[in-house]
């Protein structure tokens, strides 16, 4: 006769996968928990069918958001003064998702001639292949923007300041040109959207939406990260319908950001404003000091009187980031200018900026722009890190000694 039935334990491997323990919920610390997962569990079929990730009210799949990514999106919306935020794998991918969400065959895109180069390359490559035209305007001349707008114009990019050369445009005047063009459009016609590359301002130097733009984009690789070790981008809006357009395109492209990268940005974000102002102060001191060096012909920095657009910066911004650019006197050859870079010890040769290490990159501006560049010599762009200013001055002095 059989004895009483005994519970049969699942195999160890099954118990490890389906372990019953759940830690208590009430744990809170400064660090945001890192949630990783492609699969998200649903308690019932009804829940699976009813959940909608688009308004952040529920979770459906890791690509569509986790508590970790939702937290960073909400904080970046706060940084920019917006309401809705998307995360992208890089600043460039943030630019491209805006372009692809808002443009179709037959449309026209307007970009400042001094805008970020890879964004222009995407327009000249993929967008052109898809039948989307691109025109370049002089960001320092709102009348030139007005001349460039046609009935086919659907998107206008803005950038403050210009990439590498750091000319600071009159953003409200450029936005006003677009708004006037929209008012002249027939009822029901698609309006022109303005998108600002706000990587330099980072939500600290000025409030982008107070200037009238529709979209503010950042390469979070720079200031929100601050460590020189993360690639990420953000797209922020205040317009719910515009955000939905961007969100659906973002979803169809399958764009996602890794939880560990989000963790690093969340860790750096609370001290971003402190880092921004510290690097701003150091950069202004170095830029003013470089102006006094006999070998230097021009220093570009929005907070310096005489730098292109300085008066626009004074009206709209309160800080000026970590970048300045230098053109040397015309008697120095390109090889001599390159040698300055090679002799630097604290300034490292490398792209990007806003990290702890100071960087330098030489540029041939004439080859990058359609509009004439008035200087024959190469330009050096400096990104100031967190080193002592006096040490950076000493490094620059020894690197420029051969120019004396």
C-alpha angles and dihedrals in degrees: 000000000000119000125233114303112260126211110258112223117221116244118277094253090054092048090051092053095043100034115169099216117109119180118233113272101226102089121125131168138150091271118084110231114253110233114194124184145119093193118060118195122234121202094214142006088250090056091048091054097043103046118105119189096190096088095039091246094120145011124244109156134359093247090059095054147293130211087266097053093041089054093053092045091053092047093049090050087055092048091054096039091243136123107226130041138187124194121219133188092251143356090261092053088051088056093047095050089055090050095047095044095052106031132072136176110299094026125119130225124202119206130177111253088232095051127126107297101226090053089055090047091055089052092049092046119032099014092050090050089053092054097258114136124218127204127183124222135190104257091202092060117060089187089062090054089051090052092051097053114101134172087268094057111116106157134033120192120208127192129190115224109009117259114272096341093060100213106168114223130209095254097183090052092050091048090049090056090055093045090052090051091051091052090056093053120104118261110274094020117131111265126227114255122213119215123187125205096219098174092118095046092042091191088291106082093050141346105258099203092052085066092059103253121148098214133026117198128188137188095227085193084087123046104356089055099033094177103088089234107092135072114204143131138199136206116199130186140166094209114092096202092047090049091052091054090052093043095053092047089047089053094048091051090054094231115174139165124217118250093231091055089049088051091055093050092047088053093051098041099079091060096039095102091050091049092046094054094042092053091042091057093047092047094051090051093049094044092051090047092050090053088064096054112107093223093058122092100179139002119203115208124133094228093055117093107241095031110121110271096010091139091053090052090051091055099046111023139056101192138033114210127226105296134101130161131210135203116195127219114286095246091071117089126230088251091056091050091049088050089060088061093046092051095052115106107179095034105071124207104247146116127253127040146213093075128117095266123073114238140194132197128180116222135192096213096184090065092051102051140059093209118075117271110218097210124078094200131079119264123231117209115204125199112197117219131187100288122120111279094229090055091051091050090052090050091052092047094053091045092052095044093101089059093061 
